[in-house]
Amino acid sequence: MVGMKTRLLKGVGLSLLLAGCQVQAPADQQDTIQVSGESTIEAVPDQAELRFAVEHQSTTVESAQDQVDTVVGRLLQLAEGLEIERAAIQTTGLNIRPDYQWLAEPRRRSLNGYVVTRHITIQLNDLSQLGTLMSGAVKAGVNQVEPPQFDVGNRAALQQRALTNAVQAARSRAEAMAQAVDQSVGAAISLRAVDLGHSPPQPMMMRAAAESSGAASTYEVGRLTVAARVDATFRLE
């Protein structure tokens, strides 16, 4: 009798345990697919940011500043002659630092003079003037020239188009995968644009070729790329 009760209690306990572990899928749960899409658009640059610096050393701050101001004045005159608007030109204040020389005997620093530096940034919207401006800046006495930073004026529109293409690429990828399992792609459940970061646009190719006659250098700026990527989740039907 006791053995029968024991077996009965064990059977009841096992039934309760199985009933407690039973899991039912929510009625509204649907199959989904997660994919990503990318798109890149190439464009020919139509503008450039040019960064120059003028640096001179002299025994006094005043003398070094006069030399710097003279060169900056020539550069501004050159830009004015090319009809570049003053709003497209940015100049910084003077950077002044002492110039020391180390003397072995006696072991101490000796003041040689002062170095004065001034930076100039020009936004150029007519790339046909690039060679003339770069060559003219050097002739004017500018002694520090950075490579031009190329860009396109309609970057926002190109970025929007790349984003649209990336979404379409994501859906096409989802459809290809769904067809392999005899399903179709429904509405998008979520879309997320992935931040690819922003870096200063660089030319794919830049070449300066100065002719022996002294004519202004010519530049081939190549193309730049605008990219977009999205992560997408679609409903499967």
VENBELNOR-V249540 format. One record per run of one state. SS is the DSSP state (h for helix, s for strand, l for the rest). FROM is the first residue (numbers start at 0). LEN is the number of residues. If there is no record, write none. Layout:
BEGIN
ss=SS from=FROM len=LEN
ss=SS from=FROM len=LEN
END
This chain:
BEGIN
ss=l from=0 len=1
ss=h from=1 len=20
ss=l from=21 len=10
ss=s from=31 len=12
ss=l from=43 len=3
ss=s from=46 len=12
ss=l from=58 len=2
ss=h from=60 len=21
ss=l from=81 len=4
ss=h from=85 len=3
ss=s from=88 len=3
ss=l from=91 len=3
ss=s from=94 len=9
ss=l from=103 len=4
ss=s from=107 len=17
ss=l from=124 len=2
ss=h from=126 len=14
ss=l from=140 len=3
ss=s from=143 len=2
ss=l from=145 len=3
ss=s from=148 len=3
ss=l from=151 len=3
ss=h from=154 len=25
ss=l from=179 len=5
ss=s from=184 len=9
ss=l from=193 len=14
ss=s from=207 len=2
ss=l from=209 len=8
ss=s from=217 len=2
ss=l from=219 len=4
ss=s from=223 len=13
ss=l from=236 len=1
END
